[in-house]
Amino acid sequence: MPETVPPDLLDLRSRIQSFLAALPDVGNDDVPADLAEEVRARSREAALFTLLQPRSLGGDEAGPLARVVAWEALAAANSPYAHFVFGPRPGIVARAEGPLRDRLLPAVLAGEKRGSFAFTEPSGPDAPPRPTWARRDGDDLLVTGRKSYVSGGATADFYGVLVNVDPEGDRPAGPAMLVIEAGTPGVTMDRRFSSLDGGHHVSLVFEEARVPAANVIGRVGDGMRGALGNITDERLELSATSCGIAMWTTEFVTAHVTATHPSGNRLGDREGVRLRYSDLRIETYAARAMLYRTARMVESGADAMNEIMATKVFTCEAVNRIVDTAVQLVGGNALISGHPLEKLYRRVRSLRLAGGATDVLRLNIARGRIEFESGTL
Ligand SMILES: Cc1cc2nc3c(=O)[nH]c(=O)nc-3n(C[C@H](O)[C@H](O)[C@H](O)COP(=O)(O)OP(=O)(O)OC[C@H]3O[C@@H](n4cnc5c(N)ncnc54)[C@H](O)[C@@H]3O)c2cc1C
C-alpha cells in the first residue's frame, strides 16, 4: 500500500512535495524558459534531477516502486513545473550497444539530444499496404512506411522506429527497433498536429530511407520485445500519473465542498453531493491500492506485464470518471478555459489512448490468461 512503502521512499515523496511547494507560483500558466532552467538547476541541487537516470552514467536509477512514488507525487502536486524536475530518461537508447550507445546515451541524458518513439501505424483507408518495413542493402536498411502519432517528433533529434526487416538469405529478419536520425534523406513529416491534452505530435513518412543496420537496438527479430519494454514502463508511469491526478482532484473537490457555497451552507452538507464525493475517494483508494500492488510485483522481479496493463486500464479510466465528477461538483467555473479542472479534463482523456487503447489492453489481458496462463487476481 502507498503508506507502507519503505522510509526512504516516504522521504522521497516528501522531498518532491517540498521541492515543488517551494517554487514560485506561476498559477496555471506556461513556465518561461529561464524559470524552467532554474527549476532544473534547483532539482540538481536537491538530488532529484538524476533520480530516473542510469547508475552507470551517474544517475540514481530508481527502481519501479521508487519511480511510482516519484511519478505519483509529481502528478499529485498538479504543478506546472512537473516537466522540469526529473532529468531526461534514456528510453529505448538504454538498450543500445557499442558506438550507437556511446553516441546517443550520454547526449540524451545531458539533454543535448532527444528521441521520439515511433510505433503507432496509420489505420483506416489511408493505411499503407503493410506495416513499416525495411529491406537490406549491404550494411544498410532501406525503410519504407508510415508512423502516425510521434509525440515530440517535430523537435526530436532521432526516432526509435519499429520496423519489420524483410527476410533475405539466412540473415535475421522480423521486427527491429531502429534509430533513425531526423533529417535522414527519405524521412519526411507529412503532418504536424496537437492533441487536446496540449501535446505536439507528427506523422512520419519513410520512403526507402537509408539507415545503417548498426542503428538497430538489440537484435533484428526482437524489436517487439524492446518496444513493449518501453511501452510497459510508460504504462506504469501513466498509471502513477493517473493516481496522482486523482489525489489532487479529490483534494481540490474536498476544499470546494467544505467551503461556504453561495447558497449559505456547504455543498458537502447535501447528501446527494456526499454520494458523488465518496465515489472520488473510493476510486482513488482502489486505484492507488492497485498501483502499489503492481509496483511491488515489478520490484520483486516478477513478470507483471498483465498486471501493468490491468492497472493502466483501471487507473486511467478511474481518473477520467474522477475528473468528470469533479467538474460536475465544482460546476460551471470548472469549465472556464484555464481552470485547473478544465486542463485536467483534457489531459486525462488522452490517457485512455496513449500507451495503448484501453479496450485493446483488455483483449491482451484476456489473451494473457486464456492463451498463456499468465496474470494474477
Ligand atoms: C497523447 C498521445 C500521445 C501518443 N504518443 C505516441 C507516441 O509517441 N508514439 C506512438 O507510436 N504512438 C503514440 N500515440 C498513439 C497511441 O499509442 C495510439 O493512439 C493508441 O495505441 C491507439 O491506436 P490508434 O490511435 O491507431 O487506434 P486504433 O488502433 O485504430 O483503435 C481505435 C479504437 O478502436 C477500438 N479497437 C481497436 N482494435 C480493437 C480490437 N481489436 N478490439 C476491440 N476494440 C478495438 C478501440 O476502442 C480503439 O480505441 C499517442 C496517442 C496519444 C493520445
The ligand as a Gaussian input file, in Angstrom:
#p B3LYP/6-31G(d) Opt

LIG

0 1
 C       -1.454000      11.909000     -26.296000
 C       -1.000000      10.742000     -27.129000
 C        0.353000      10.545000     -27.351000
 C        0.787000       9.483000     -28.157000
 N        2.129000       9.333000     -28.402000
 C        2.565000       8.335000     -29.199000
 C        3.978000       8.191000     -29.491000
 O        4.833000       8.991000     -29.041000
 N        4.368000       7.172000     -30.283000
 C        3.480000       6.301000     -30.810000
 O        3.905000       5.392000     -31.514000
 N        2.131000       6.403000     -30.558000
 C        1.661000       7.417000     -29.775000
 N        0.300000       7.558000     -29.535000
 C       -0.642000       6.690000     -30.207000
 C       -1.319000       5.700000     -29.301000
 O       -0.411000       4.710000     -28.889000
 C       -2.499000       5.147000     -30.121000
 O       -3.424000       6.215000     -30.324000
 C       -3.180000       4.003000     -29.432000
 O       -2.311000       2.907000     -29.346000
 C       -4.433000       3.572000     -30.246000
 O       -4.093000       3.308000     -31.563000
 P       -4.851000       4.067000     -32.757000
 O       -4.961000       5.511000     -32.432000
 O       -4.167000       3.667000     -34.014000
 O       -6.319000       3.498000     -32.739000
 P       -6.847000       2.129000     -33.356000
 O       -5.876000       1.026000     -33.164000
 O       -7.322000       2.405000     -34.741000
 O       -8.074000       1.853000     -32.406000
 C       -9.160000       2.776000     -32.315000
 C      -10.190000       2.201000     -31.368000
 O      -10.745000       1.034000     -31.931000
 C      -11.036000       0.104000     -30.919000
 N      -10.261000      -1.099000     -31.208000
 C       -9.175000      -1.233000     -31.989000
 N       -8.806000      -2.523000     -32.078000
 C       -9.667000      -3.210000     -31.332000
 C       -9.845000      -4.574000     -31.044000
 N       -9.009000      -5.492000     -31.541000
 N      -10.875000      -4.925000     -30.247000
 C      -11.705000      -4.010000     -29.699000
 N      -11.610000      -2.698000     -29.956000
 C      -10.612000      -2.314000     -30.753000
 C      -10.624000       0.729000     -29.586000
 O      -11.726000       1.345000     -28.984000
 C       -9.627000       1.763000     -30.013000
 O       -9.561000       2.824000     -29.092000
 C       -0.158000       8.600000     -28.731000
 C       -1.538000       8.806000     -28.500000
 C       -1.960000       9.854000     -27.711000
 C       -3.426000      10.042000     -27.491000

